Amino acid sequence: MIEKQDNMDVETRLSGGAIVITPLVNEITHNNNRGFLNAVKDSLIDHSGDVVIDMSNIQIIDSVSLGSLVAALKYVRSRGGEMFIAGAAPAILQLFDMLNFRSIFKLYDNVENIP
């Protein structure tokens, strides 16, 4: 299902018991990060469990939006689930390495590789 959330179009679908959220934009910035966080929260209204953020479309993420990723992770965990990030671009993975985000996020090459 495709939804518009505060300046961001997102696709949500169920896959293997997890909710997969795919932002349909190429950047998550201060202009649309609220839409991203709301998409995560809204996806868990009628579902509890794991959430996969498919970042295959994302090329740019700013510092405010990195904070939104952490807030989303905390929210998902507070609901008893785990959050996975799939398909992040090399530049974003490099940023995650600099910030030691690999120690808090479970990262995968693509959605299909998540166990």
VMD Tcl script that draws the C-alpha trace (Angstrom):
set ca {
  {0.00 0.00 0.00}
  {1.33 3.46 -0.89}
  {0.64 6.27 1.56}
  {1.62 9.91 1.83}
  {3.09 10.82 5.22}
  {4.11 14.45 5.84}
  {5.94 15.15 2.56}
  {6.98 11.55 2.01}
  {5.40 8.79 -0.04}
  {6.01 5.37 1.50}
  {5.06 1.88 0.50}
  {4.24 -0.59 3.26}
  {3.78 -4.31 2.84}
  {3.88 -7.46 4.91}
  {6.70 -9.90 4.12}
  {7.45 -13.00 6.17}
  {5.69 -11.60 9.22}
  {7.58 -8.29 9.15}
  {6.34 -4.95 7.92}
  {8.51 -3.61 5.11}
  {8.52 0.17 4.80}
  {9.98 1.58 1.60}
  {10.33 5.37 1.35}
  {9.55 6.33 -2.25}
  {11.96 9.25 -2.25}
  {15.72 9.50 -2.76}
  {16.47 11.43 0.42}
  {15.34 11.57 4.03}
  {16.00 15.06 5.37}
  {14.57 17.56 7.81}
  {11.88 18.28 5.19}
  {10.36 14.80 5.31}
  {11.79 12.85 8.26}
  {8.56 13.31 10.24}
  {6.75 11.40 7.49}
  {9.25 8.57 7.83}
  {8.81 8.32 11.60}
  {5.02 8.52 11.29}
  {5.07 5.73 8.71}
  {6.89 3.47 11.17}
  {4.51 4.31 14.00}
  {1.38 3.97 11.83}
  {2.52 0.60 10.52}
  {2.50 -0.75 14.07}
  {-1.02 0.38 14.95}
  {-2.57 -2.93 13.89}
  {0.58 -5.04 13.86}
  {3.23 -5.83 16.40}
  {6.52 -7.31 15.39}
  {9.49 -6.60 13.24}
  {9.93 -3.70 10.85}
  {12.22 -3.61 7.83}
  {13.26 -0.24 6.44}
  {14.03 -0.73 2.76}
  {16.46 2.10 2.01}
  {17.20 1.02 -1.55}
  {15.84 4.32 -2.93}
  {17.63 6.55 -0.42}
  {20.81 8.32 -1.52}
  {20.93 11.13 1.07}
  {20.13 11.20 4.77}
  {20.82 14.14 7.08}
  {21.65 14.25 10.78}
  {18.07 15.02 11.84}
  {16.88 11.95 9.96}
  {19.57 9.77 11.53}
  {17.97 10.75 14.83}
  {14.60 9.71 13.41}
  {16.05 6.29 12.58}
  {17.12 5.89 16.21}
  {13.70 7.08 17.42}
  {12.02 4.57 15.09}
  {14.22 1.78 16.43}
  {13.32 2.68 20.01}
  {9.62 2.77 19.13}
  {9.71 -0.62 17.40}
  {11.58 -2.19 20.30}
  {9.12 -0.69 22.81}
  {6.41 -2.60 20.93}
  {8.35 -5.88 21.18}
  {9.80 -5.92 17.68}
  {13.15 -5.48 16.01}
  {14.05 -3.09 13.21}
  {16.21 -4.03 10.25}
  {17.68 -1.78 7.58}
  {18.06 -3.17 4.09}
  {19.53 -1.88 0.86}
  {21.39 1.15 2.19}
  {23.64 2.86 -0.35}
  {27.42 2.63 0.13}
  {27.66 6.30 1.19}
  {25.00 5.76 3.86}
  {26.73 2.60 5.07}
  {29.96 4.58 5.33}
  {28.15 7.16 7.46}
  {26.72 4.35 9.63}
  {30.26 3.04 10.11}
  {31.56 6.47 11.17}
  {28.74 6.79 13.70}
  {29.07 3.18 14.90}
  {25.44 2.56 13.90}
  {26.27 -1.03 12.95}
  {26.33 -1.72 16.68}
  {22.67 -0.72 17.09}
  {21.10 -1.46 13.69}
  {20.86 -4.80 11.93}
  {21.94 -4.08 8.34}
  {21.34 -6.26 5.29}
  {22.15 -5.92 1.59}
  {18.49 -6.30 0.62}
  {15.11 -7.25 2.04}
  {15.37 -10.81 0.73}
  {18.52 -11.49 2.83}
  {16.83 -10.84 6.17}
  {16.29 -14.12 8.04}
}
mol new
graphics top color blue
foreach p $ca { graphics top sphere $p radius 0.5 }
foreach p [lrange $ca 0 end-1] q [lrange $ca 1 end] { graphics top cylinder $p $q radius 0.2 }
display resetview
